[in-house]
Amino acid sequence: MDVIEAMETCIAMRYLKEDPVPEADLERLVYAATRASSPGNSQGWDFVVLTDAAKKRTIGAAVSAGMAPLFANAPAKADTSEGRMYRGAAHLAENFEKVPAWILGCARKIYPPGAPTEAFMHSTIYPAAQNLIVAARSMGLGSTFTTFQMVAEDTIRKELSVPDDVFLCFCAAVGY
């Protein structure tokens, strides 16, 4: 599929099969992400691919607990796109460990040299994230961005040995 068709048909997939995604495909997604432009060609990103069942279980428990208050207070708009989004997000959080792969986009505050700022860090990771999602669609994979890393940061850092100077910017579910 060409890139325009991939962009036109790329939707958030929050219901994924448990079938594993081949490692080569996950590597290709990260490769696609790293083709994004970055300020001053700084490439201050890192990607962590999470497929380990035990780590997904531990992180998933933290995500589920952290997201529970939001989902408990979600608007009761059953037949709206917002209602479907909340139900899908709740399903994804509650089934975190069943998602075949999670890719965490991380960034370091390294640009511009001498006076690095967070704004430049985000301006480099988000184009990379979009490349990843569009590449997944072109490869027949479903994916979605989440903010789950925000409610489980301590657990993620501990389980995946993420250093303190690395920002956890996005968490993407990937599967079929």
C-alpha positions as CSV (number, residue, x, y, z in Angstrom):
1,M,0.0,0.0,0.0
2,D,1.3,3.5,-0.8
3,V,1.9,6.0,1.9
4,I,-1.2,8.2,1.2
5,E,-3.4,5.1,1.4
6,A,-1.8,4.1,4.7
7,M,-2.4,7.6,6.1
8,E,-6.0,7.7,4.8
9,T,-6.8,4.4,6.4
10,C,-4.7,4.5,9.6
11,I,-7.1,4.4,12.6
12,A,-6.5,3.7,16.3
13,M,-6.7,0.0,16.8
14,R,-7.4,-0.8,20.5
15,Y,-8.6,-4.3,20.0
16,L,-5.8,-6.5,18.9
17,K,-5.3,-10.3,18.5
18,E,-2.8,-12.0,20.8
19,D,-0.8,-13.4,17.8
20,P,2.8,-12.4,18.1
21,V,4.3,-9.9,15.7
22,P,7.6,-11.1,14.1
23,E,10.7,-9.5,15.6
24,A,11.7,-8.4,12.0
25,D,8.5,-6.5,11.7
26,L,9.0,-4.7,15.0
27,E,12.5,-3.8,14.0
28,R,11.2,-2.5,10.7
29,L,8.7,-0.3,12.6
30,V,11.5,1.2,14.7
31,Y,13.6,1.7,11.5
32,A,10.7,3.6,9.9
33,A,10.4,5.7,13.0
34,T,14.0,6.7,12.8
35,R,13.6,7.9,9.2
36,A,11.8,11.0,10.6
37,S,13.5,14.4,10.6
38,S,14.8,15.8,13.8
39,P,16.0,19.3,14.8
40,G,19.6,19.7,13.7
41,N,19.7,16.0,12.8
42,S,19.9,15.4,16.6
43,Q,18.0,12.1,16.6
44,G,17.6,12.2,20.3
45,W,15.2,9.4,20.4
46,D,15.2,5.8,21.7
47,F,12.6,3.1,21.3
48,V,11.9,0.3,23.7
49,V,10.1,-2.7,22.3
50,L,8.2,-4.6,25.0
51,T,7.2,-8.2,24.3
52,D,8.2,-10.0,27.5
53,A,5.1,-11.5,29.1
54,A,6.2,-11.1,32.7
55,K,7.1,-7.4,32.2
56,K,3.9,-6.7,30.3
57,R,1.9,-8.3,33.1
58,T,3.7,-6.1,35.7
59,I,3.4,-2.9,33.7
60,G,-0.1,-3.7,32.7
61,A,-1.2,-4.0,36.3
62,A,0.2,-0.5,37.0
63,V,-1.4,0.9,33.8
64,S,-4.8,-0.7,34.7
65,A,-4.7,0.7,38.3
66,G,-3.5,4.1,37.1
67,M,-6.2,4.4,34.4
68,A,-9.1,3.0,36.5
69,P,-10.1,6.4,37.9
70,L,-10.3,8.0,34.5
71,F,-12.4,5.1,33.1
72,A,-14.7,5.1,36.2
73,N,-15.5,8.7,35.5
74,A,-15.7,8.5,31.7
75,P,-18.7,10.3,30.1
76,A,-21.6,8.0,29.5
77,K,-21.9,8.6,25.8
78,A,-22.4,5.1,24.6
79,D,-23.1,5.7,21.0
80,T,-20.6,8.5,20.3
81,S,-17.1,8.3,19.0
82,E,-15.9,9.6,22.4
83,G,-17.8,6.7,24.2
84,R,-16.2,4.2,21.8
85,M,-12.8,5.6,22.4
86,Y,-13.1,5.4,26.2
87,R,-14.4,1.8,26.0
88,G,-11.5,0.9,23.6
89,A,-8.9,2.6,25.8
90,A,-10.3,0.8,28.9
91,H,-10.2,-2.5,27.0
92,L,-6.6,-1.9,26.0
93,A,-5.5,-0.9,29.5
94,E,-7.2,-3.9,31.1
95,N,-5.7,-6.2,28.5
96,F,-2.2,-4.6,28.4
97,E,-0.4,-7.9,28.8
98,K,-2.3,-9.5,25.9
99,V,-1.1,-6.9,23.4
100,P,1.6,-8.6,21.3
101,A,4.0,-5.7,21.4
102,W,4.3,-2.3,23.0
103,I,6.7,0.3,21.6
104,L,7.7,3.1,23.9
105,G,9.0,6.2,22.3
106,C,11.6,7.9,24.5
107,A,13.6,11.1,24.0
108,R,16.5,12.9,25.6
109,K,16.7,16.6,26.0
110,I,19.9,17.2,23.9
111,Y,19.1,20.0,21.4
112,P,20.1,22.6,20.8
113,P,23.6,21.9,22.0
114,G,24.5,24.0,25.0
115,A,20.9,25.0,25.8
116,P,18.7,21.9,25.2
117,T,14.9,22.4,25.6
118,E,12.0,20.0,26.0
119,A,10.2,21.6,23.0
120,F,12.9,20.3,20.6
121,M,12.8,16.9,22.3
122,H,9.0,16.6,21.5
123,S,9.4,18.0,18.0
124,T,11.7,15.1,17.2
125,I,9.8,12.2,18.8
126,Y,6.3,12.9,17.4
127,P,7.3,12.8,13.7
128,A,9.1,9.5,14.5
129,A,5.9,8.2,16.3
130,Q,3.8,9.1,13.3
131,N,6.2,7.3,10.9
132,L,5.9,4.2,13.2
133,I,2.1,4.2,13.1
134,V,1.8,4.8,9.4
135,A,4.4,2.1,8.7
136,A,2.4,-0.3,10.9
137,R,-0.7,0.3,8.8
138,S,1.3,-0.2,5.6
139,M,2.5,-3.6,6.9
140,G,-1.0,-4.8,7.8
141,L,-0.5,-4.2,11.6
142,G,-2.8,-2.4,13.9
143,S,-1.5,0.2,16.3
144,T,-2.5,3.1,18.5
145,F,-0.9,5.8,20.6
146,T,-1.6,5.9,24.3
147,T,-0.6,8.0,27.2
148,F,-0.4,4.9,29.5
149,Q,3.3,5.7,30.3
150,M,2.1,8.7,32.2
151,V,0.3,6.6,34.9
152,A,2.9,3.9,35.1
153,E,6.2,5.7,34.7
154,D,7.8,4.4,37.9
155,T,6.9,0.8,37.1
156,I,8.0,1.2,33.4
157,R,11.4,2.7,34.4
158,K,12.0,-0.1,36.9
159,E,10.9,-3.0,34.7
160,L,12.7,-1.7,31.6
161,S,15.7,-0.1,33.2
162,V,15.0,3.3,31.7
163,P,17.4,6.0,32.9
164,D,16.1,9.1,34.7
165,D,17.4,11.4,31.9
166,V,15.2,9.7,29.3
167,F,11.6,11.0,28.9
168,L,8.8,8.5,28.2
169,C,6.9,10.3,25.4
170,F,4.5,7.8,24.0
171,C,3.4,4.2,24.3
172,A,2.1,2.4,21.2
173,A,0.2,-0.8,21.1
174,V,1.1,-3.0,18.0
175,G,-0.6,-6.2,16.8
176,Y,-2.9,-7.7,14.3
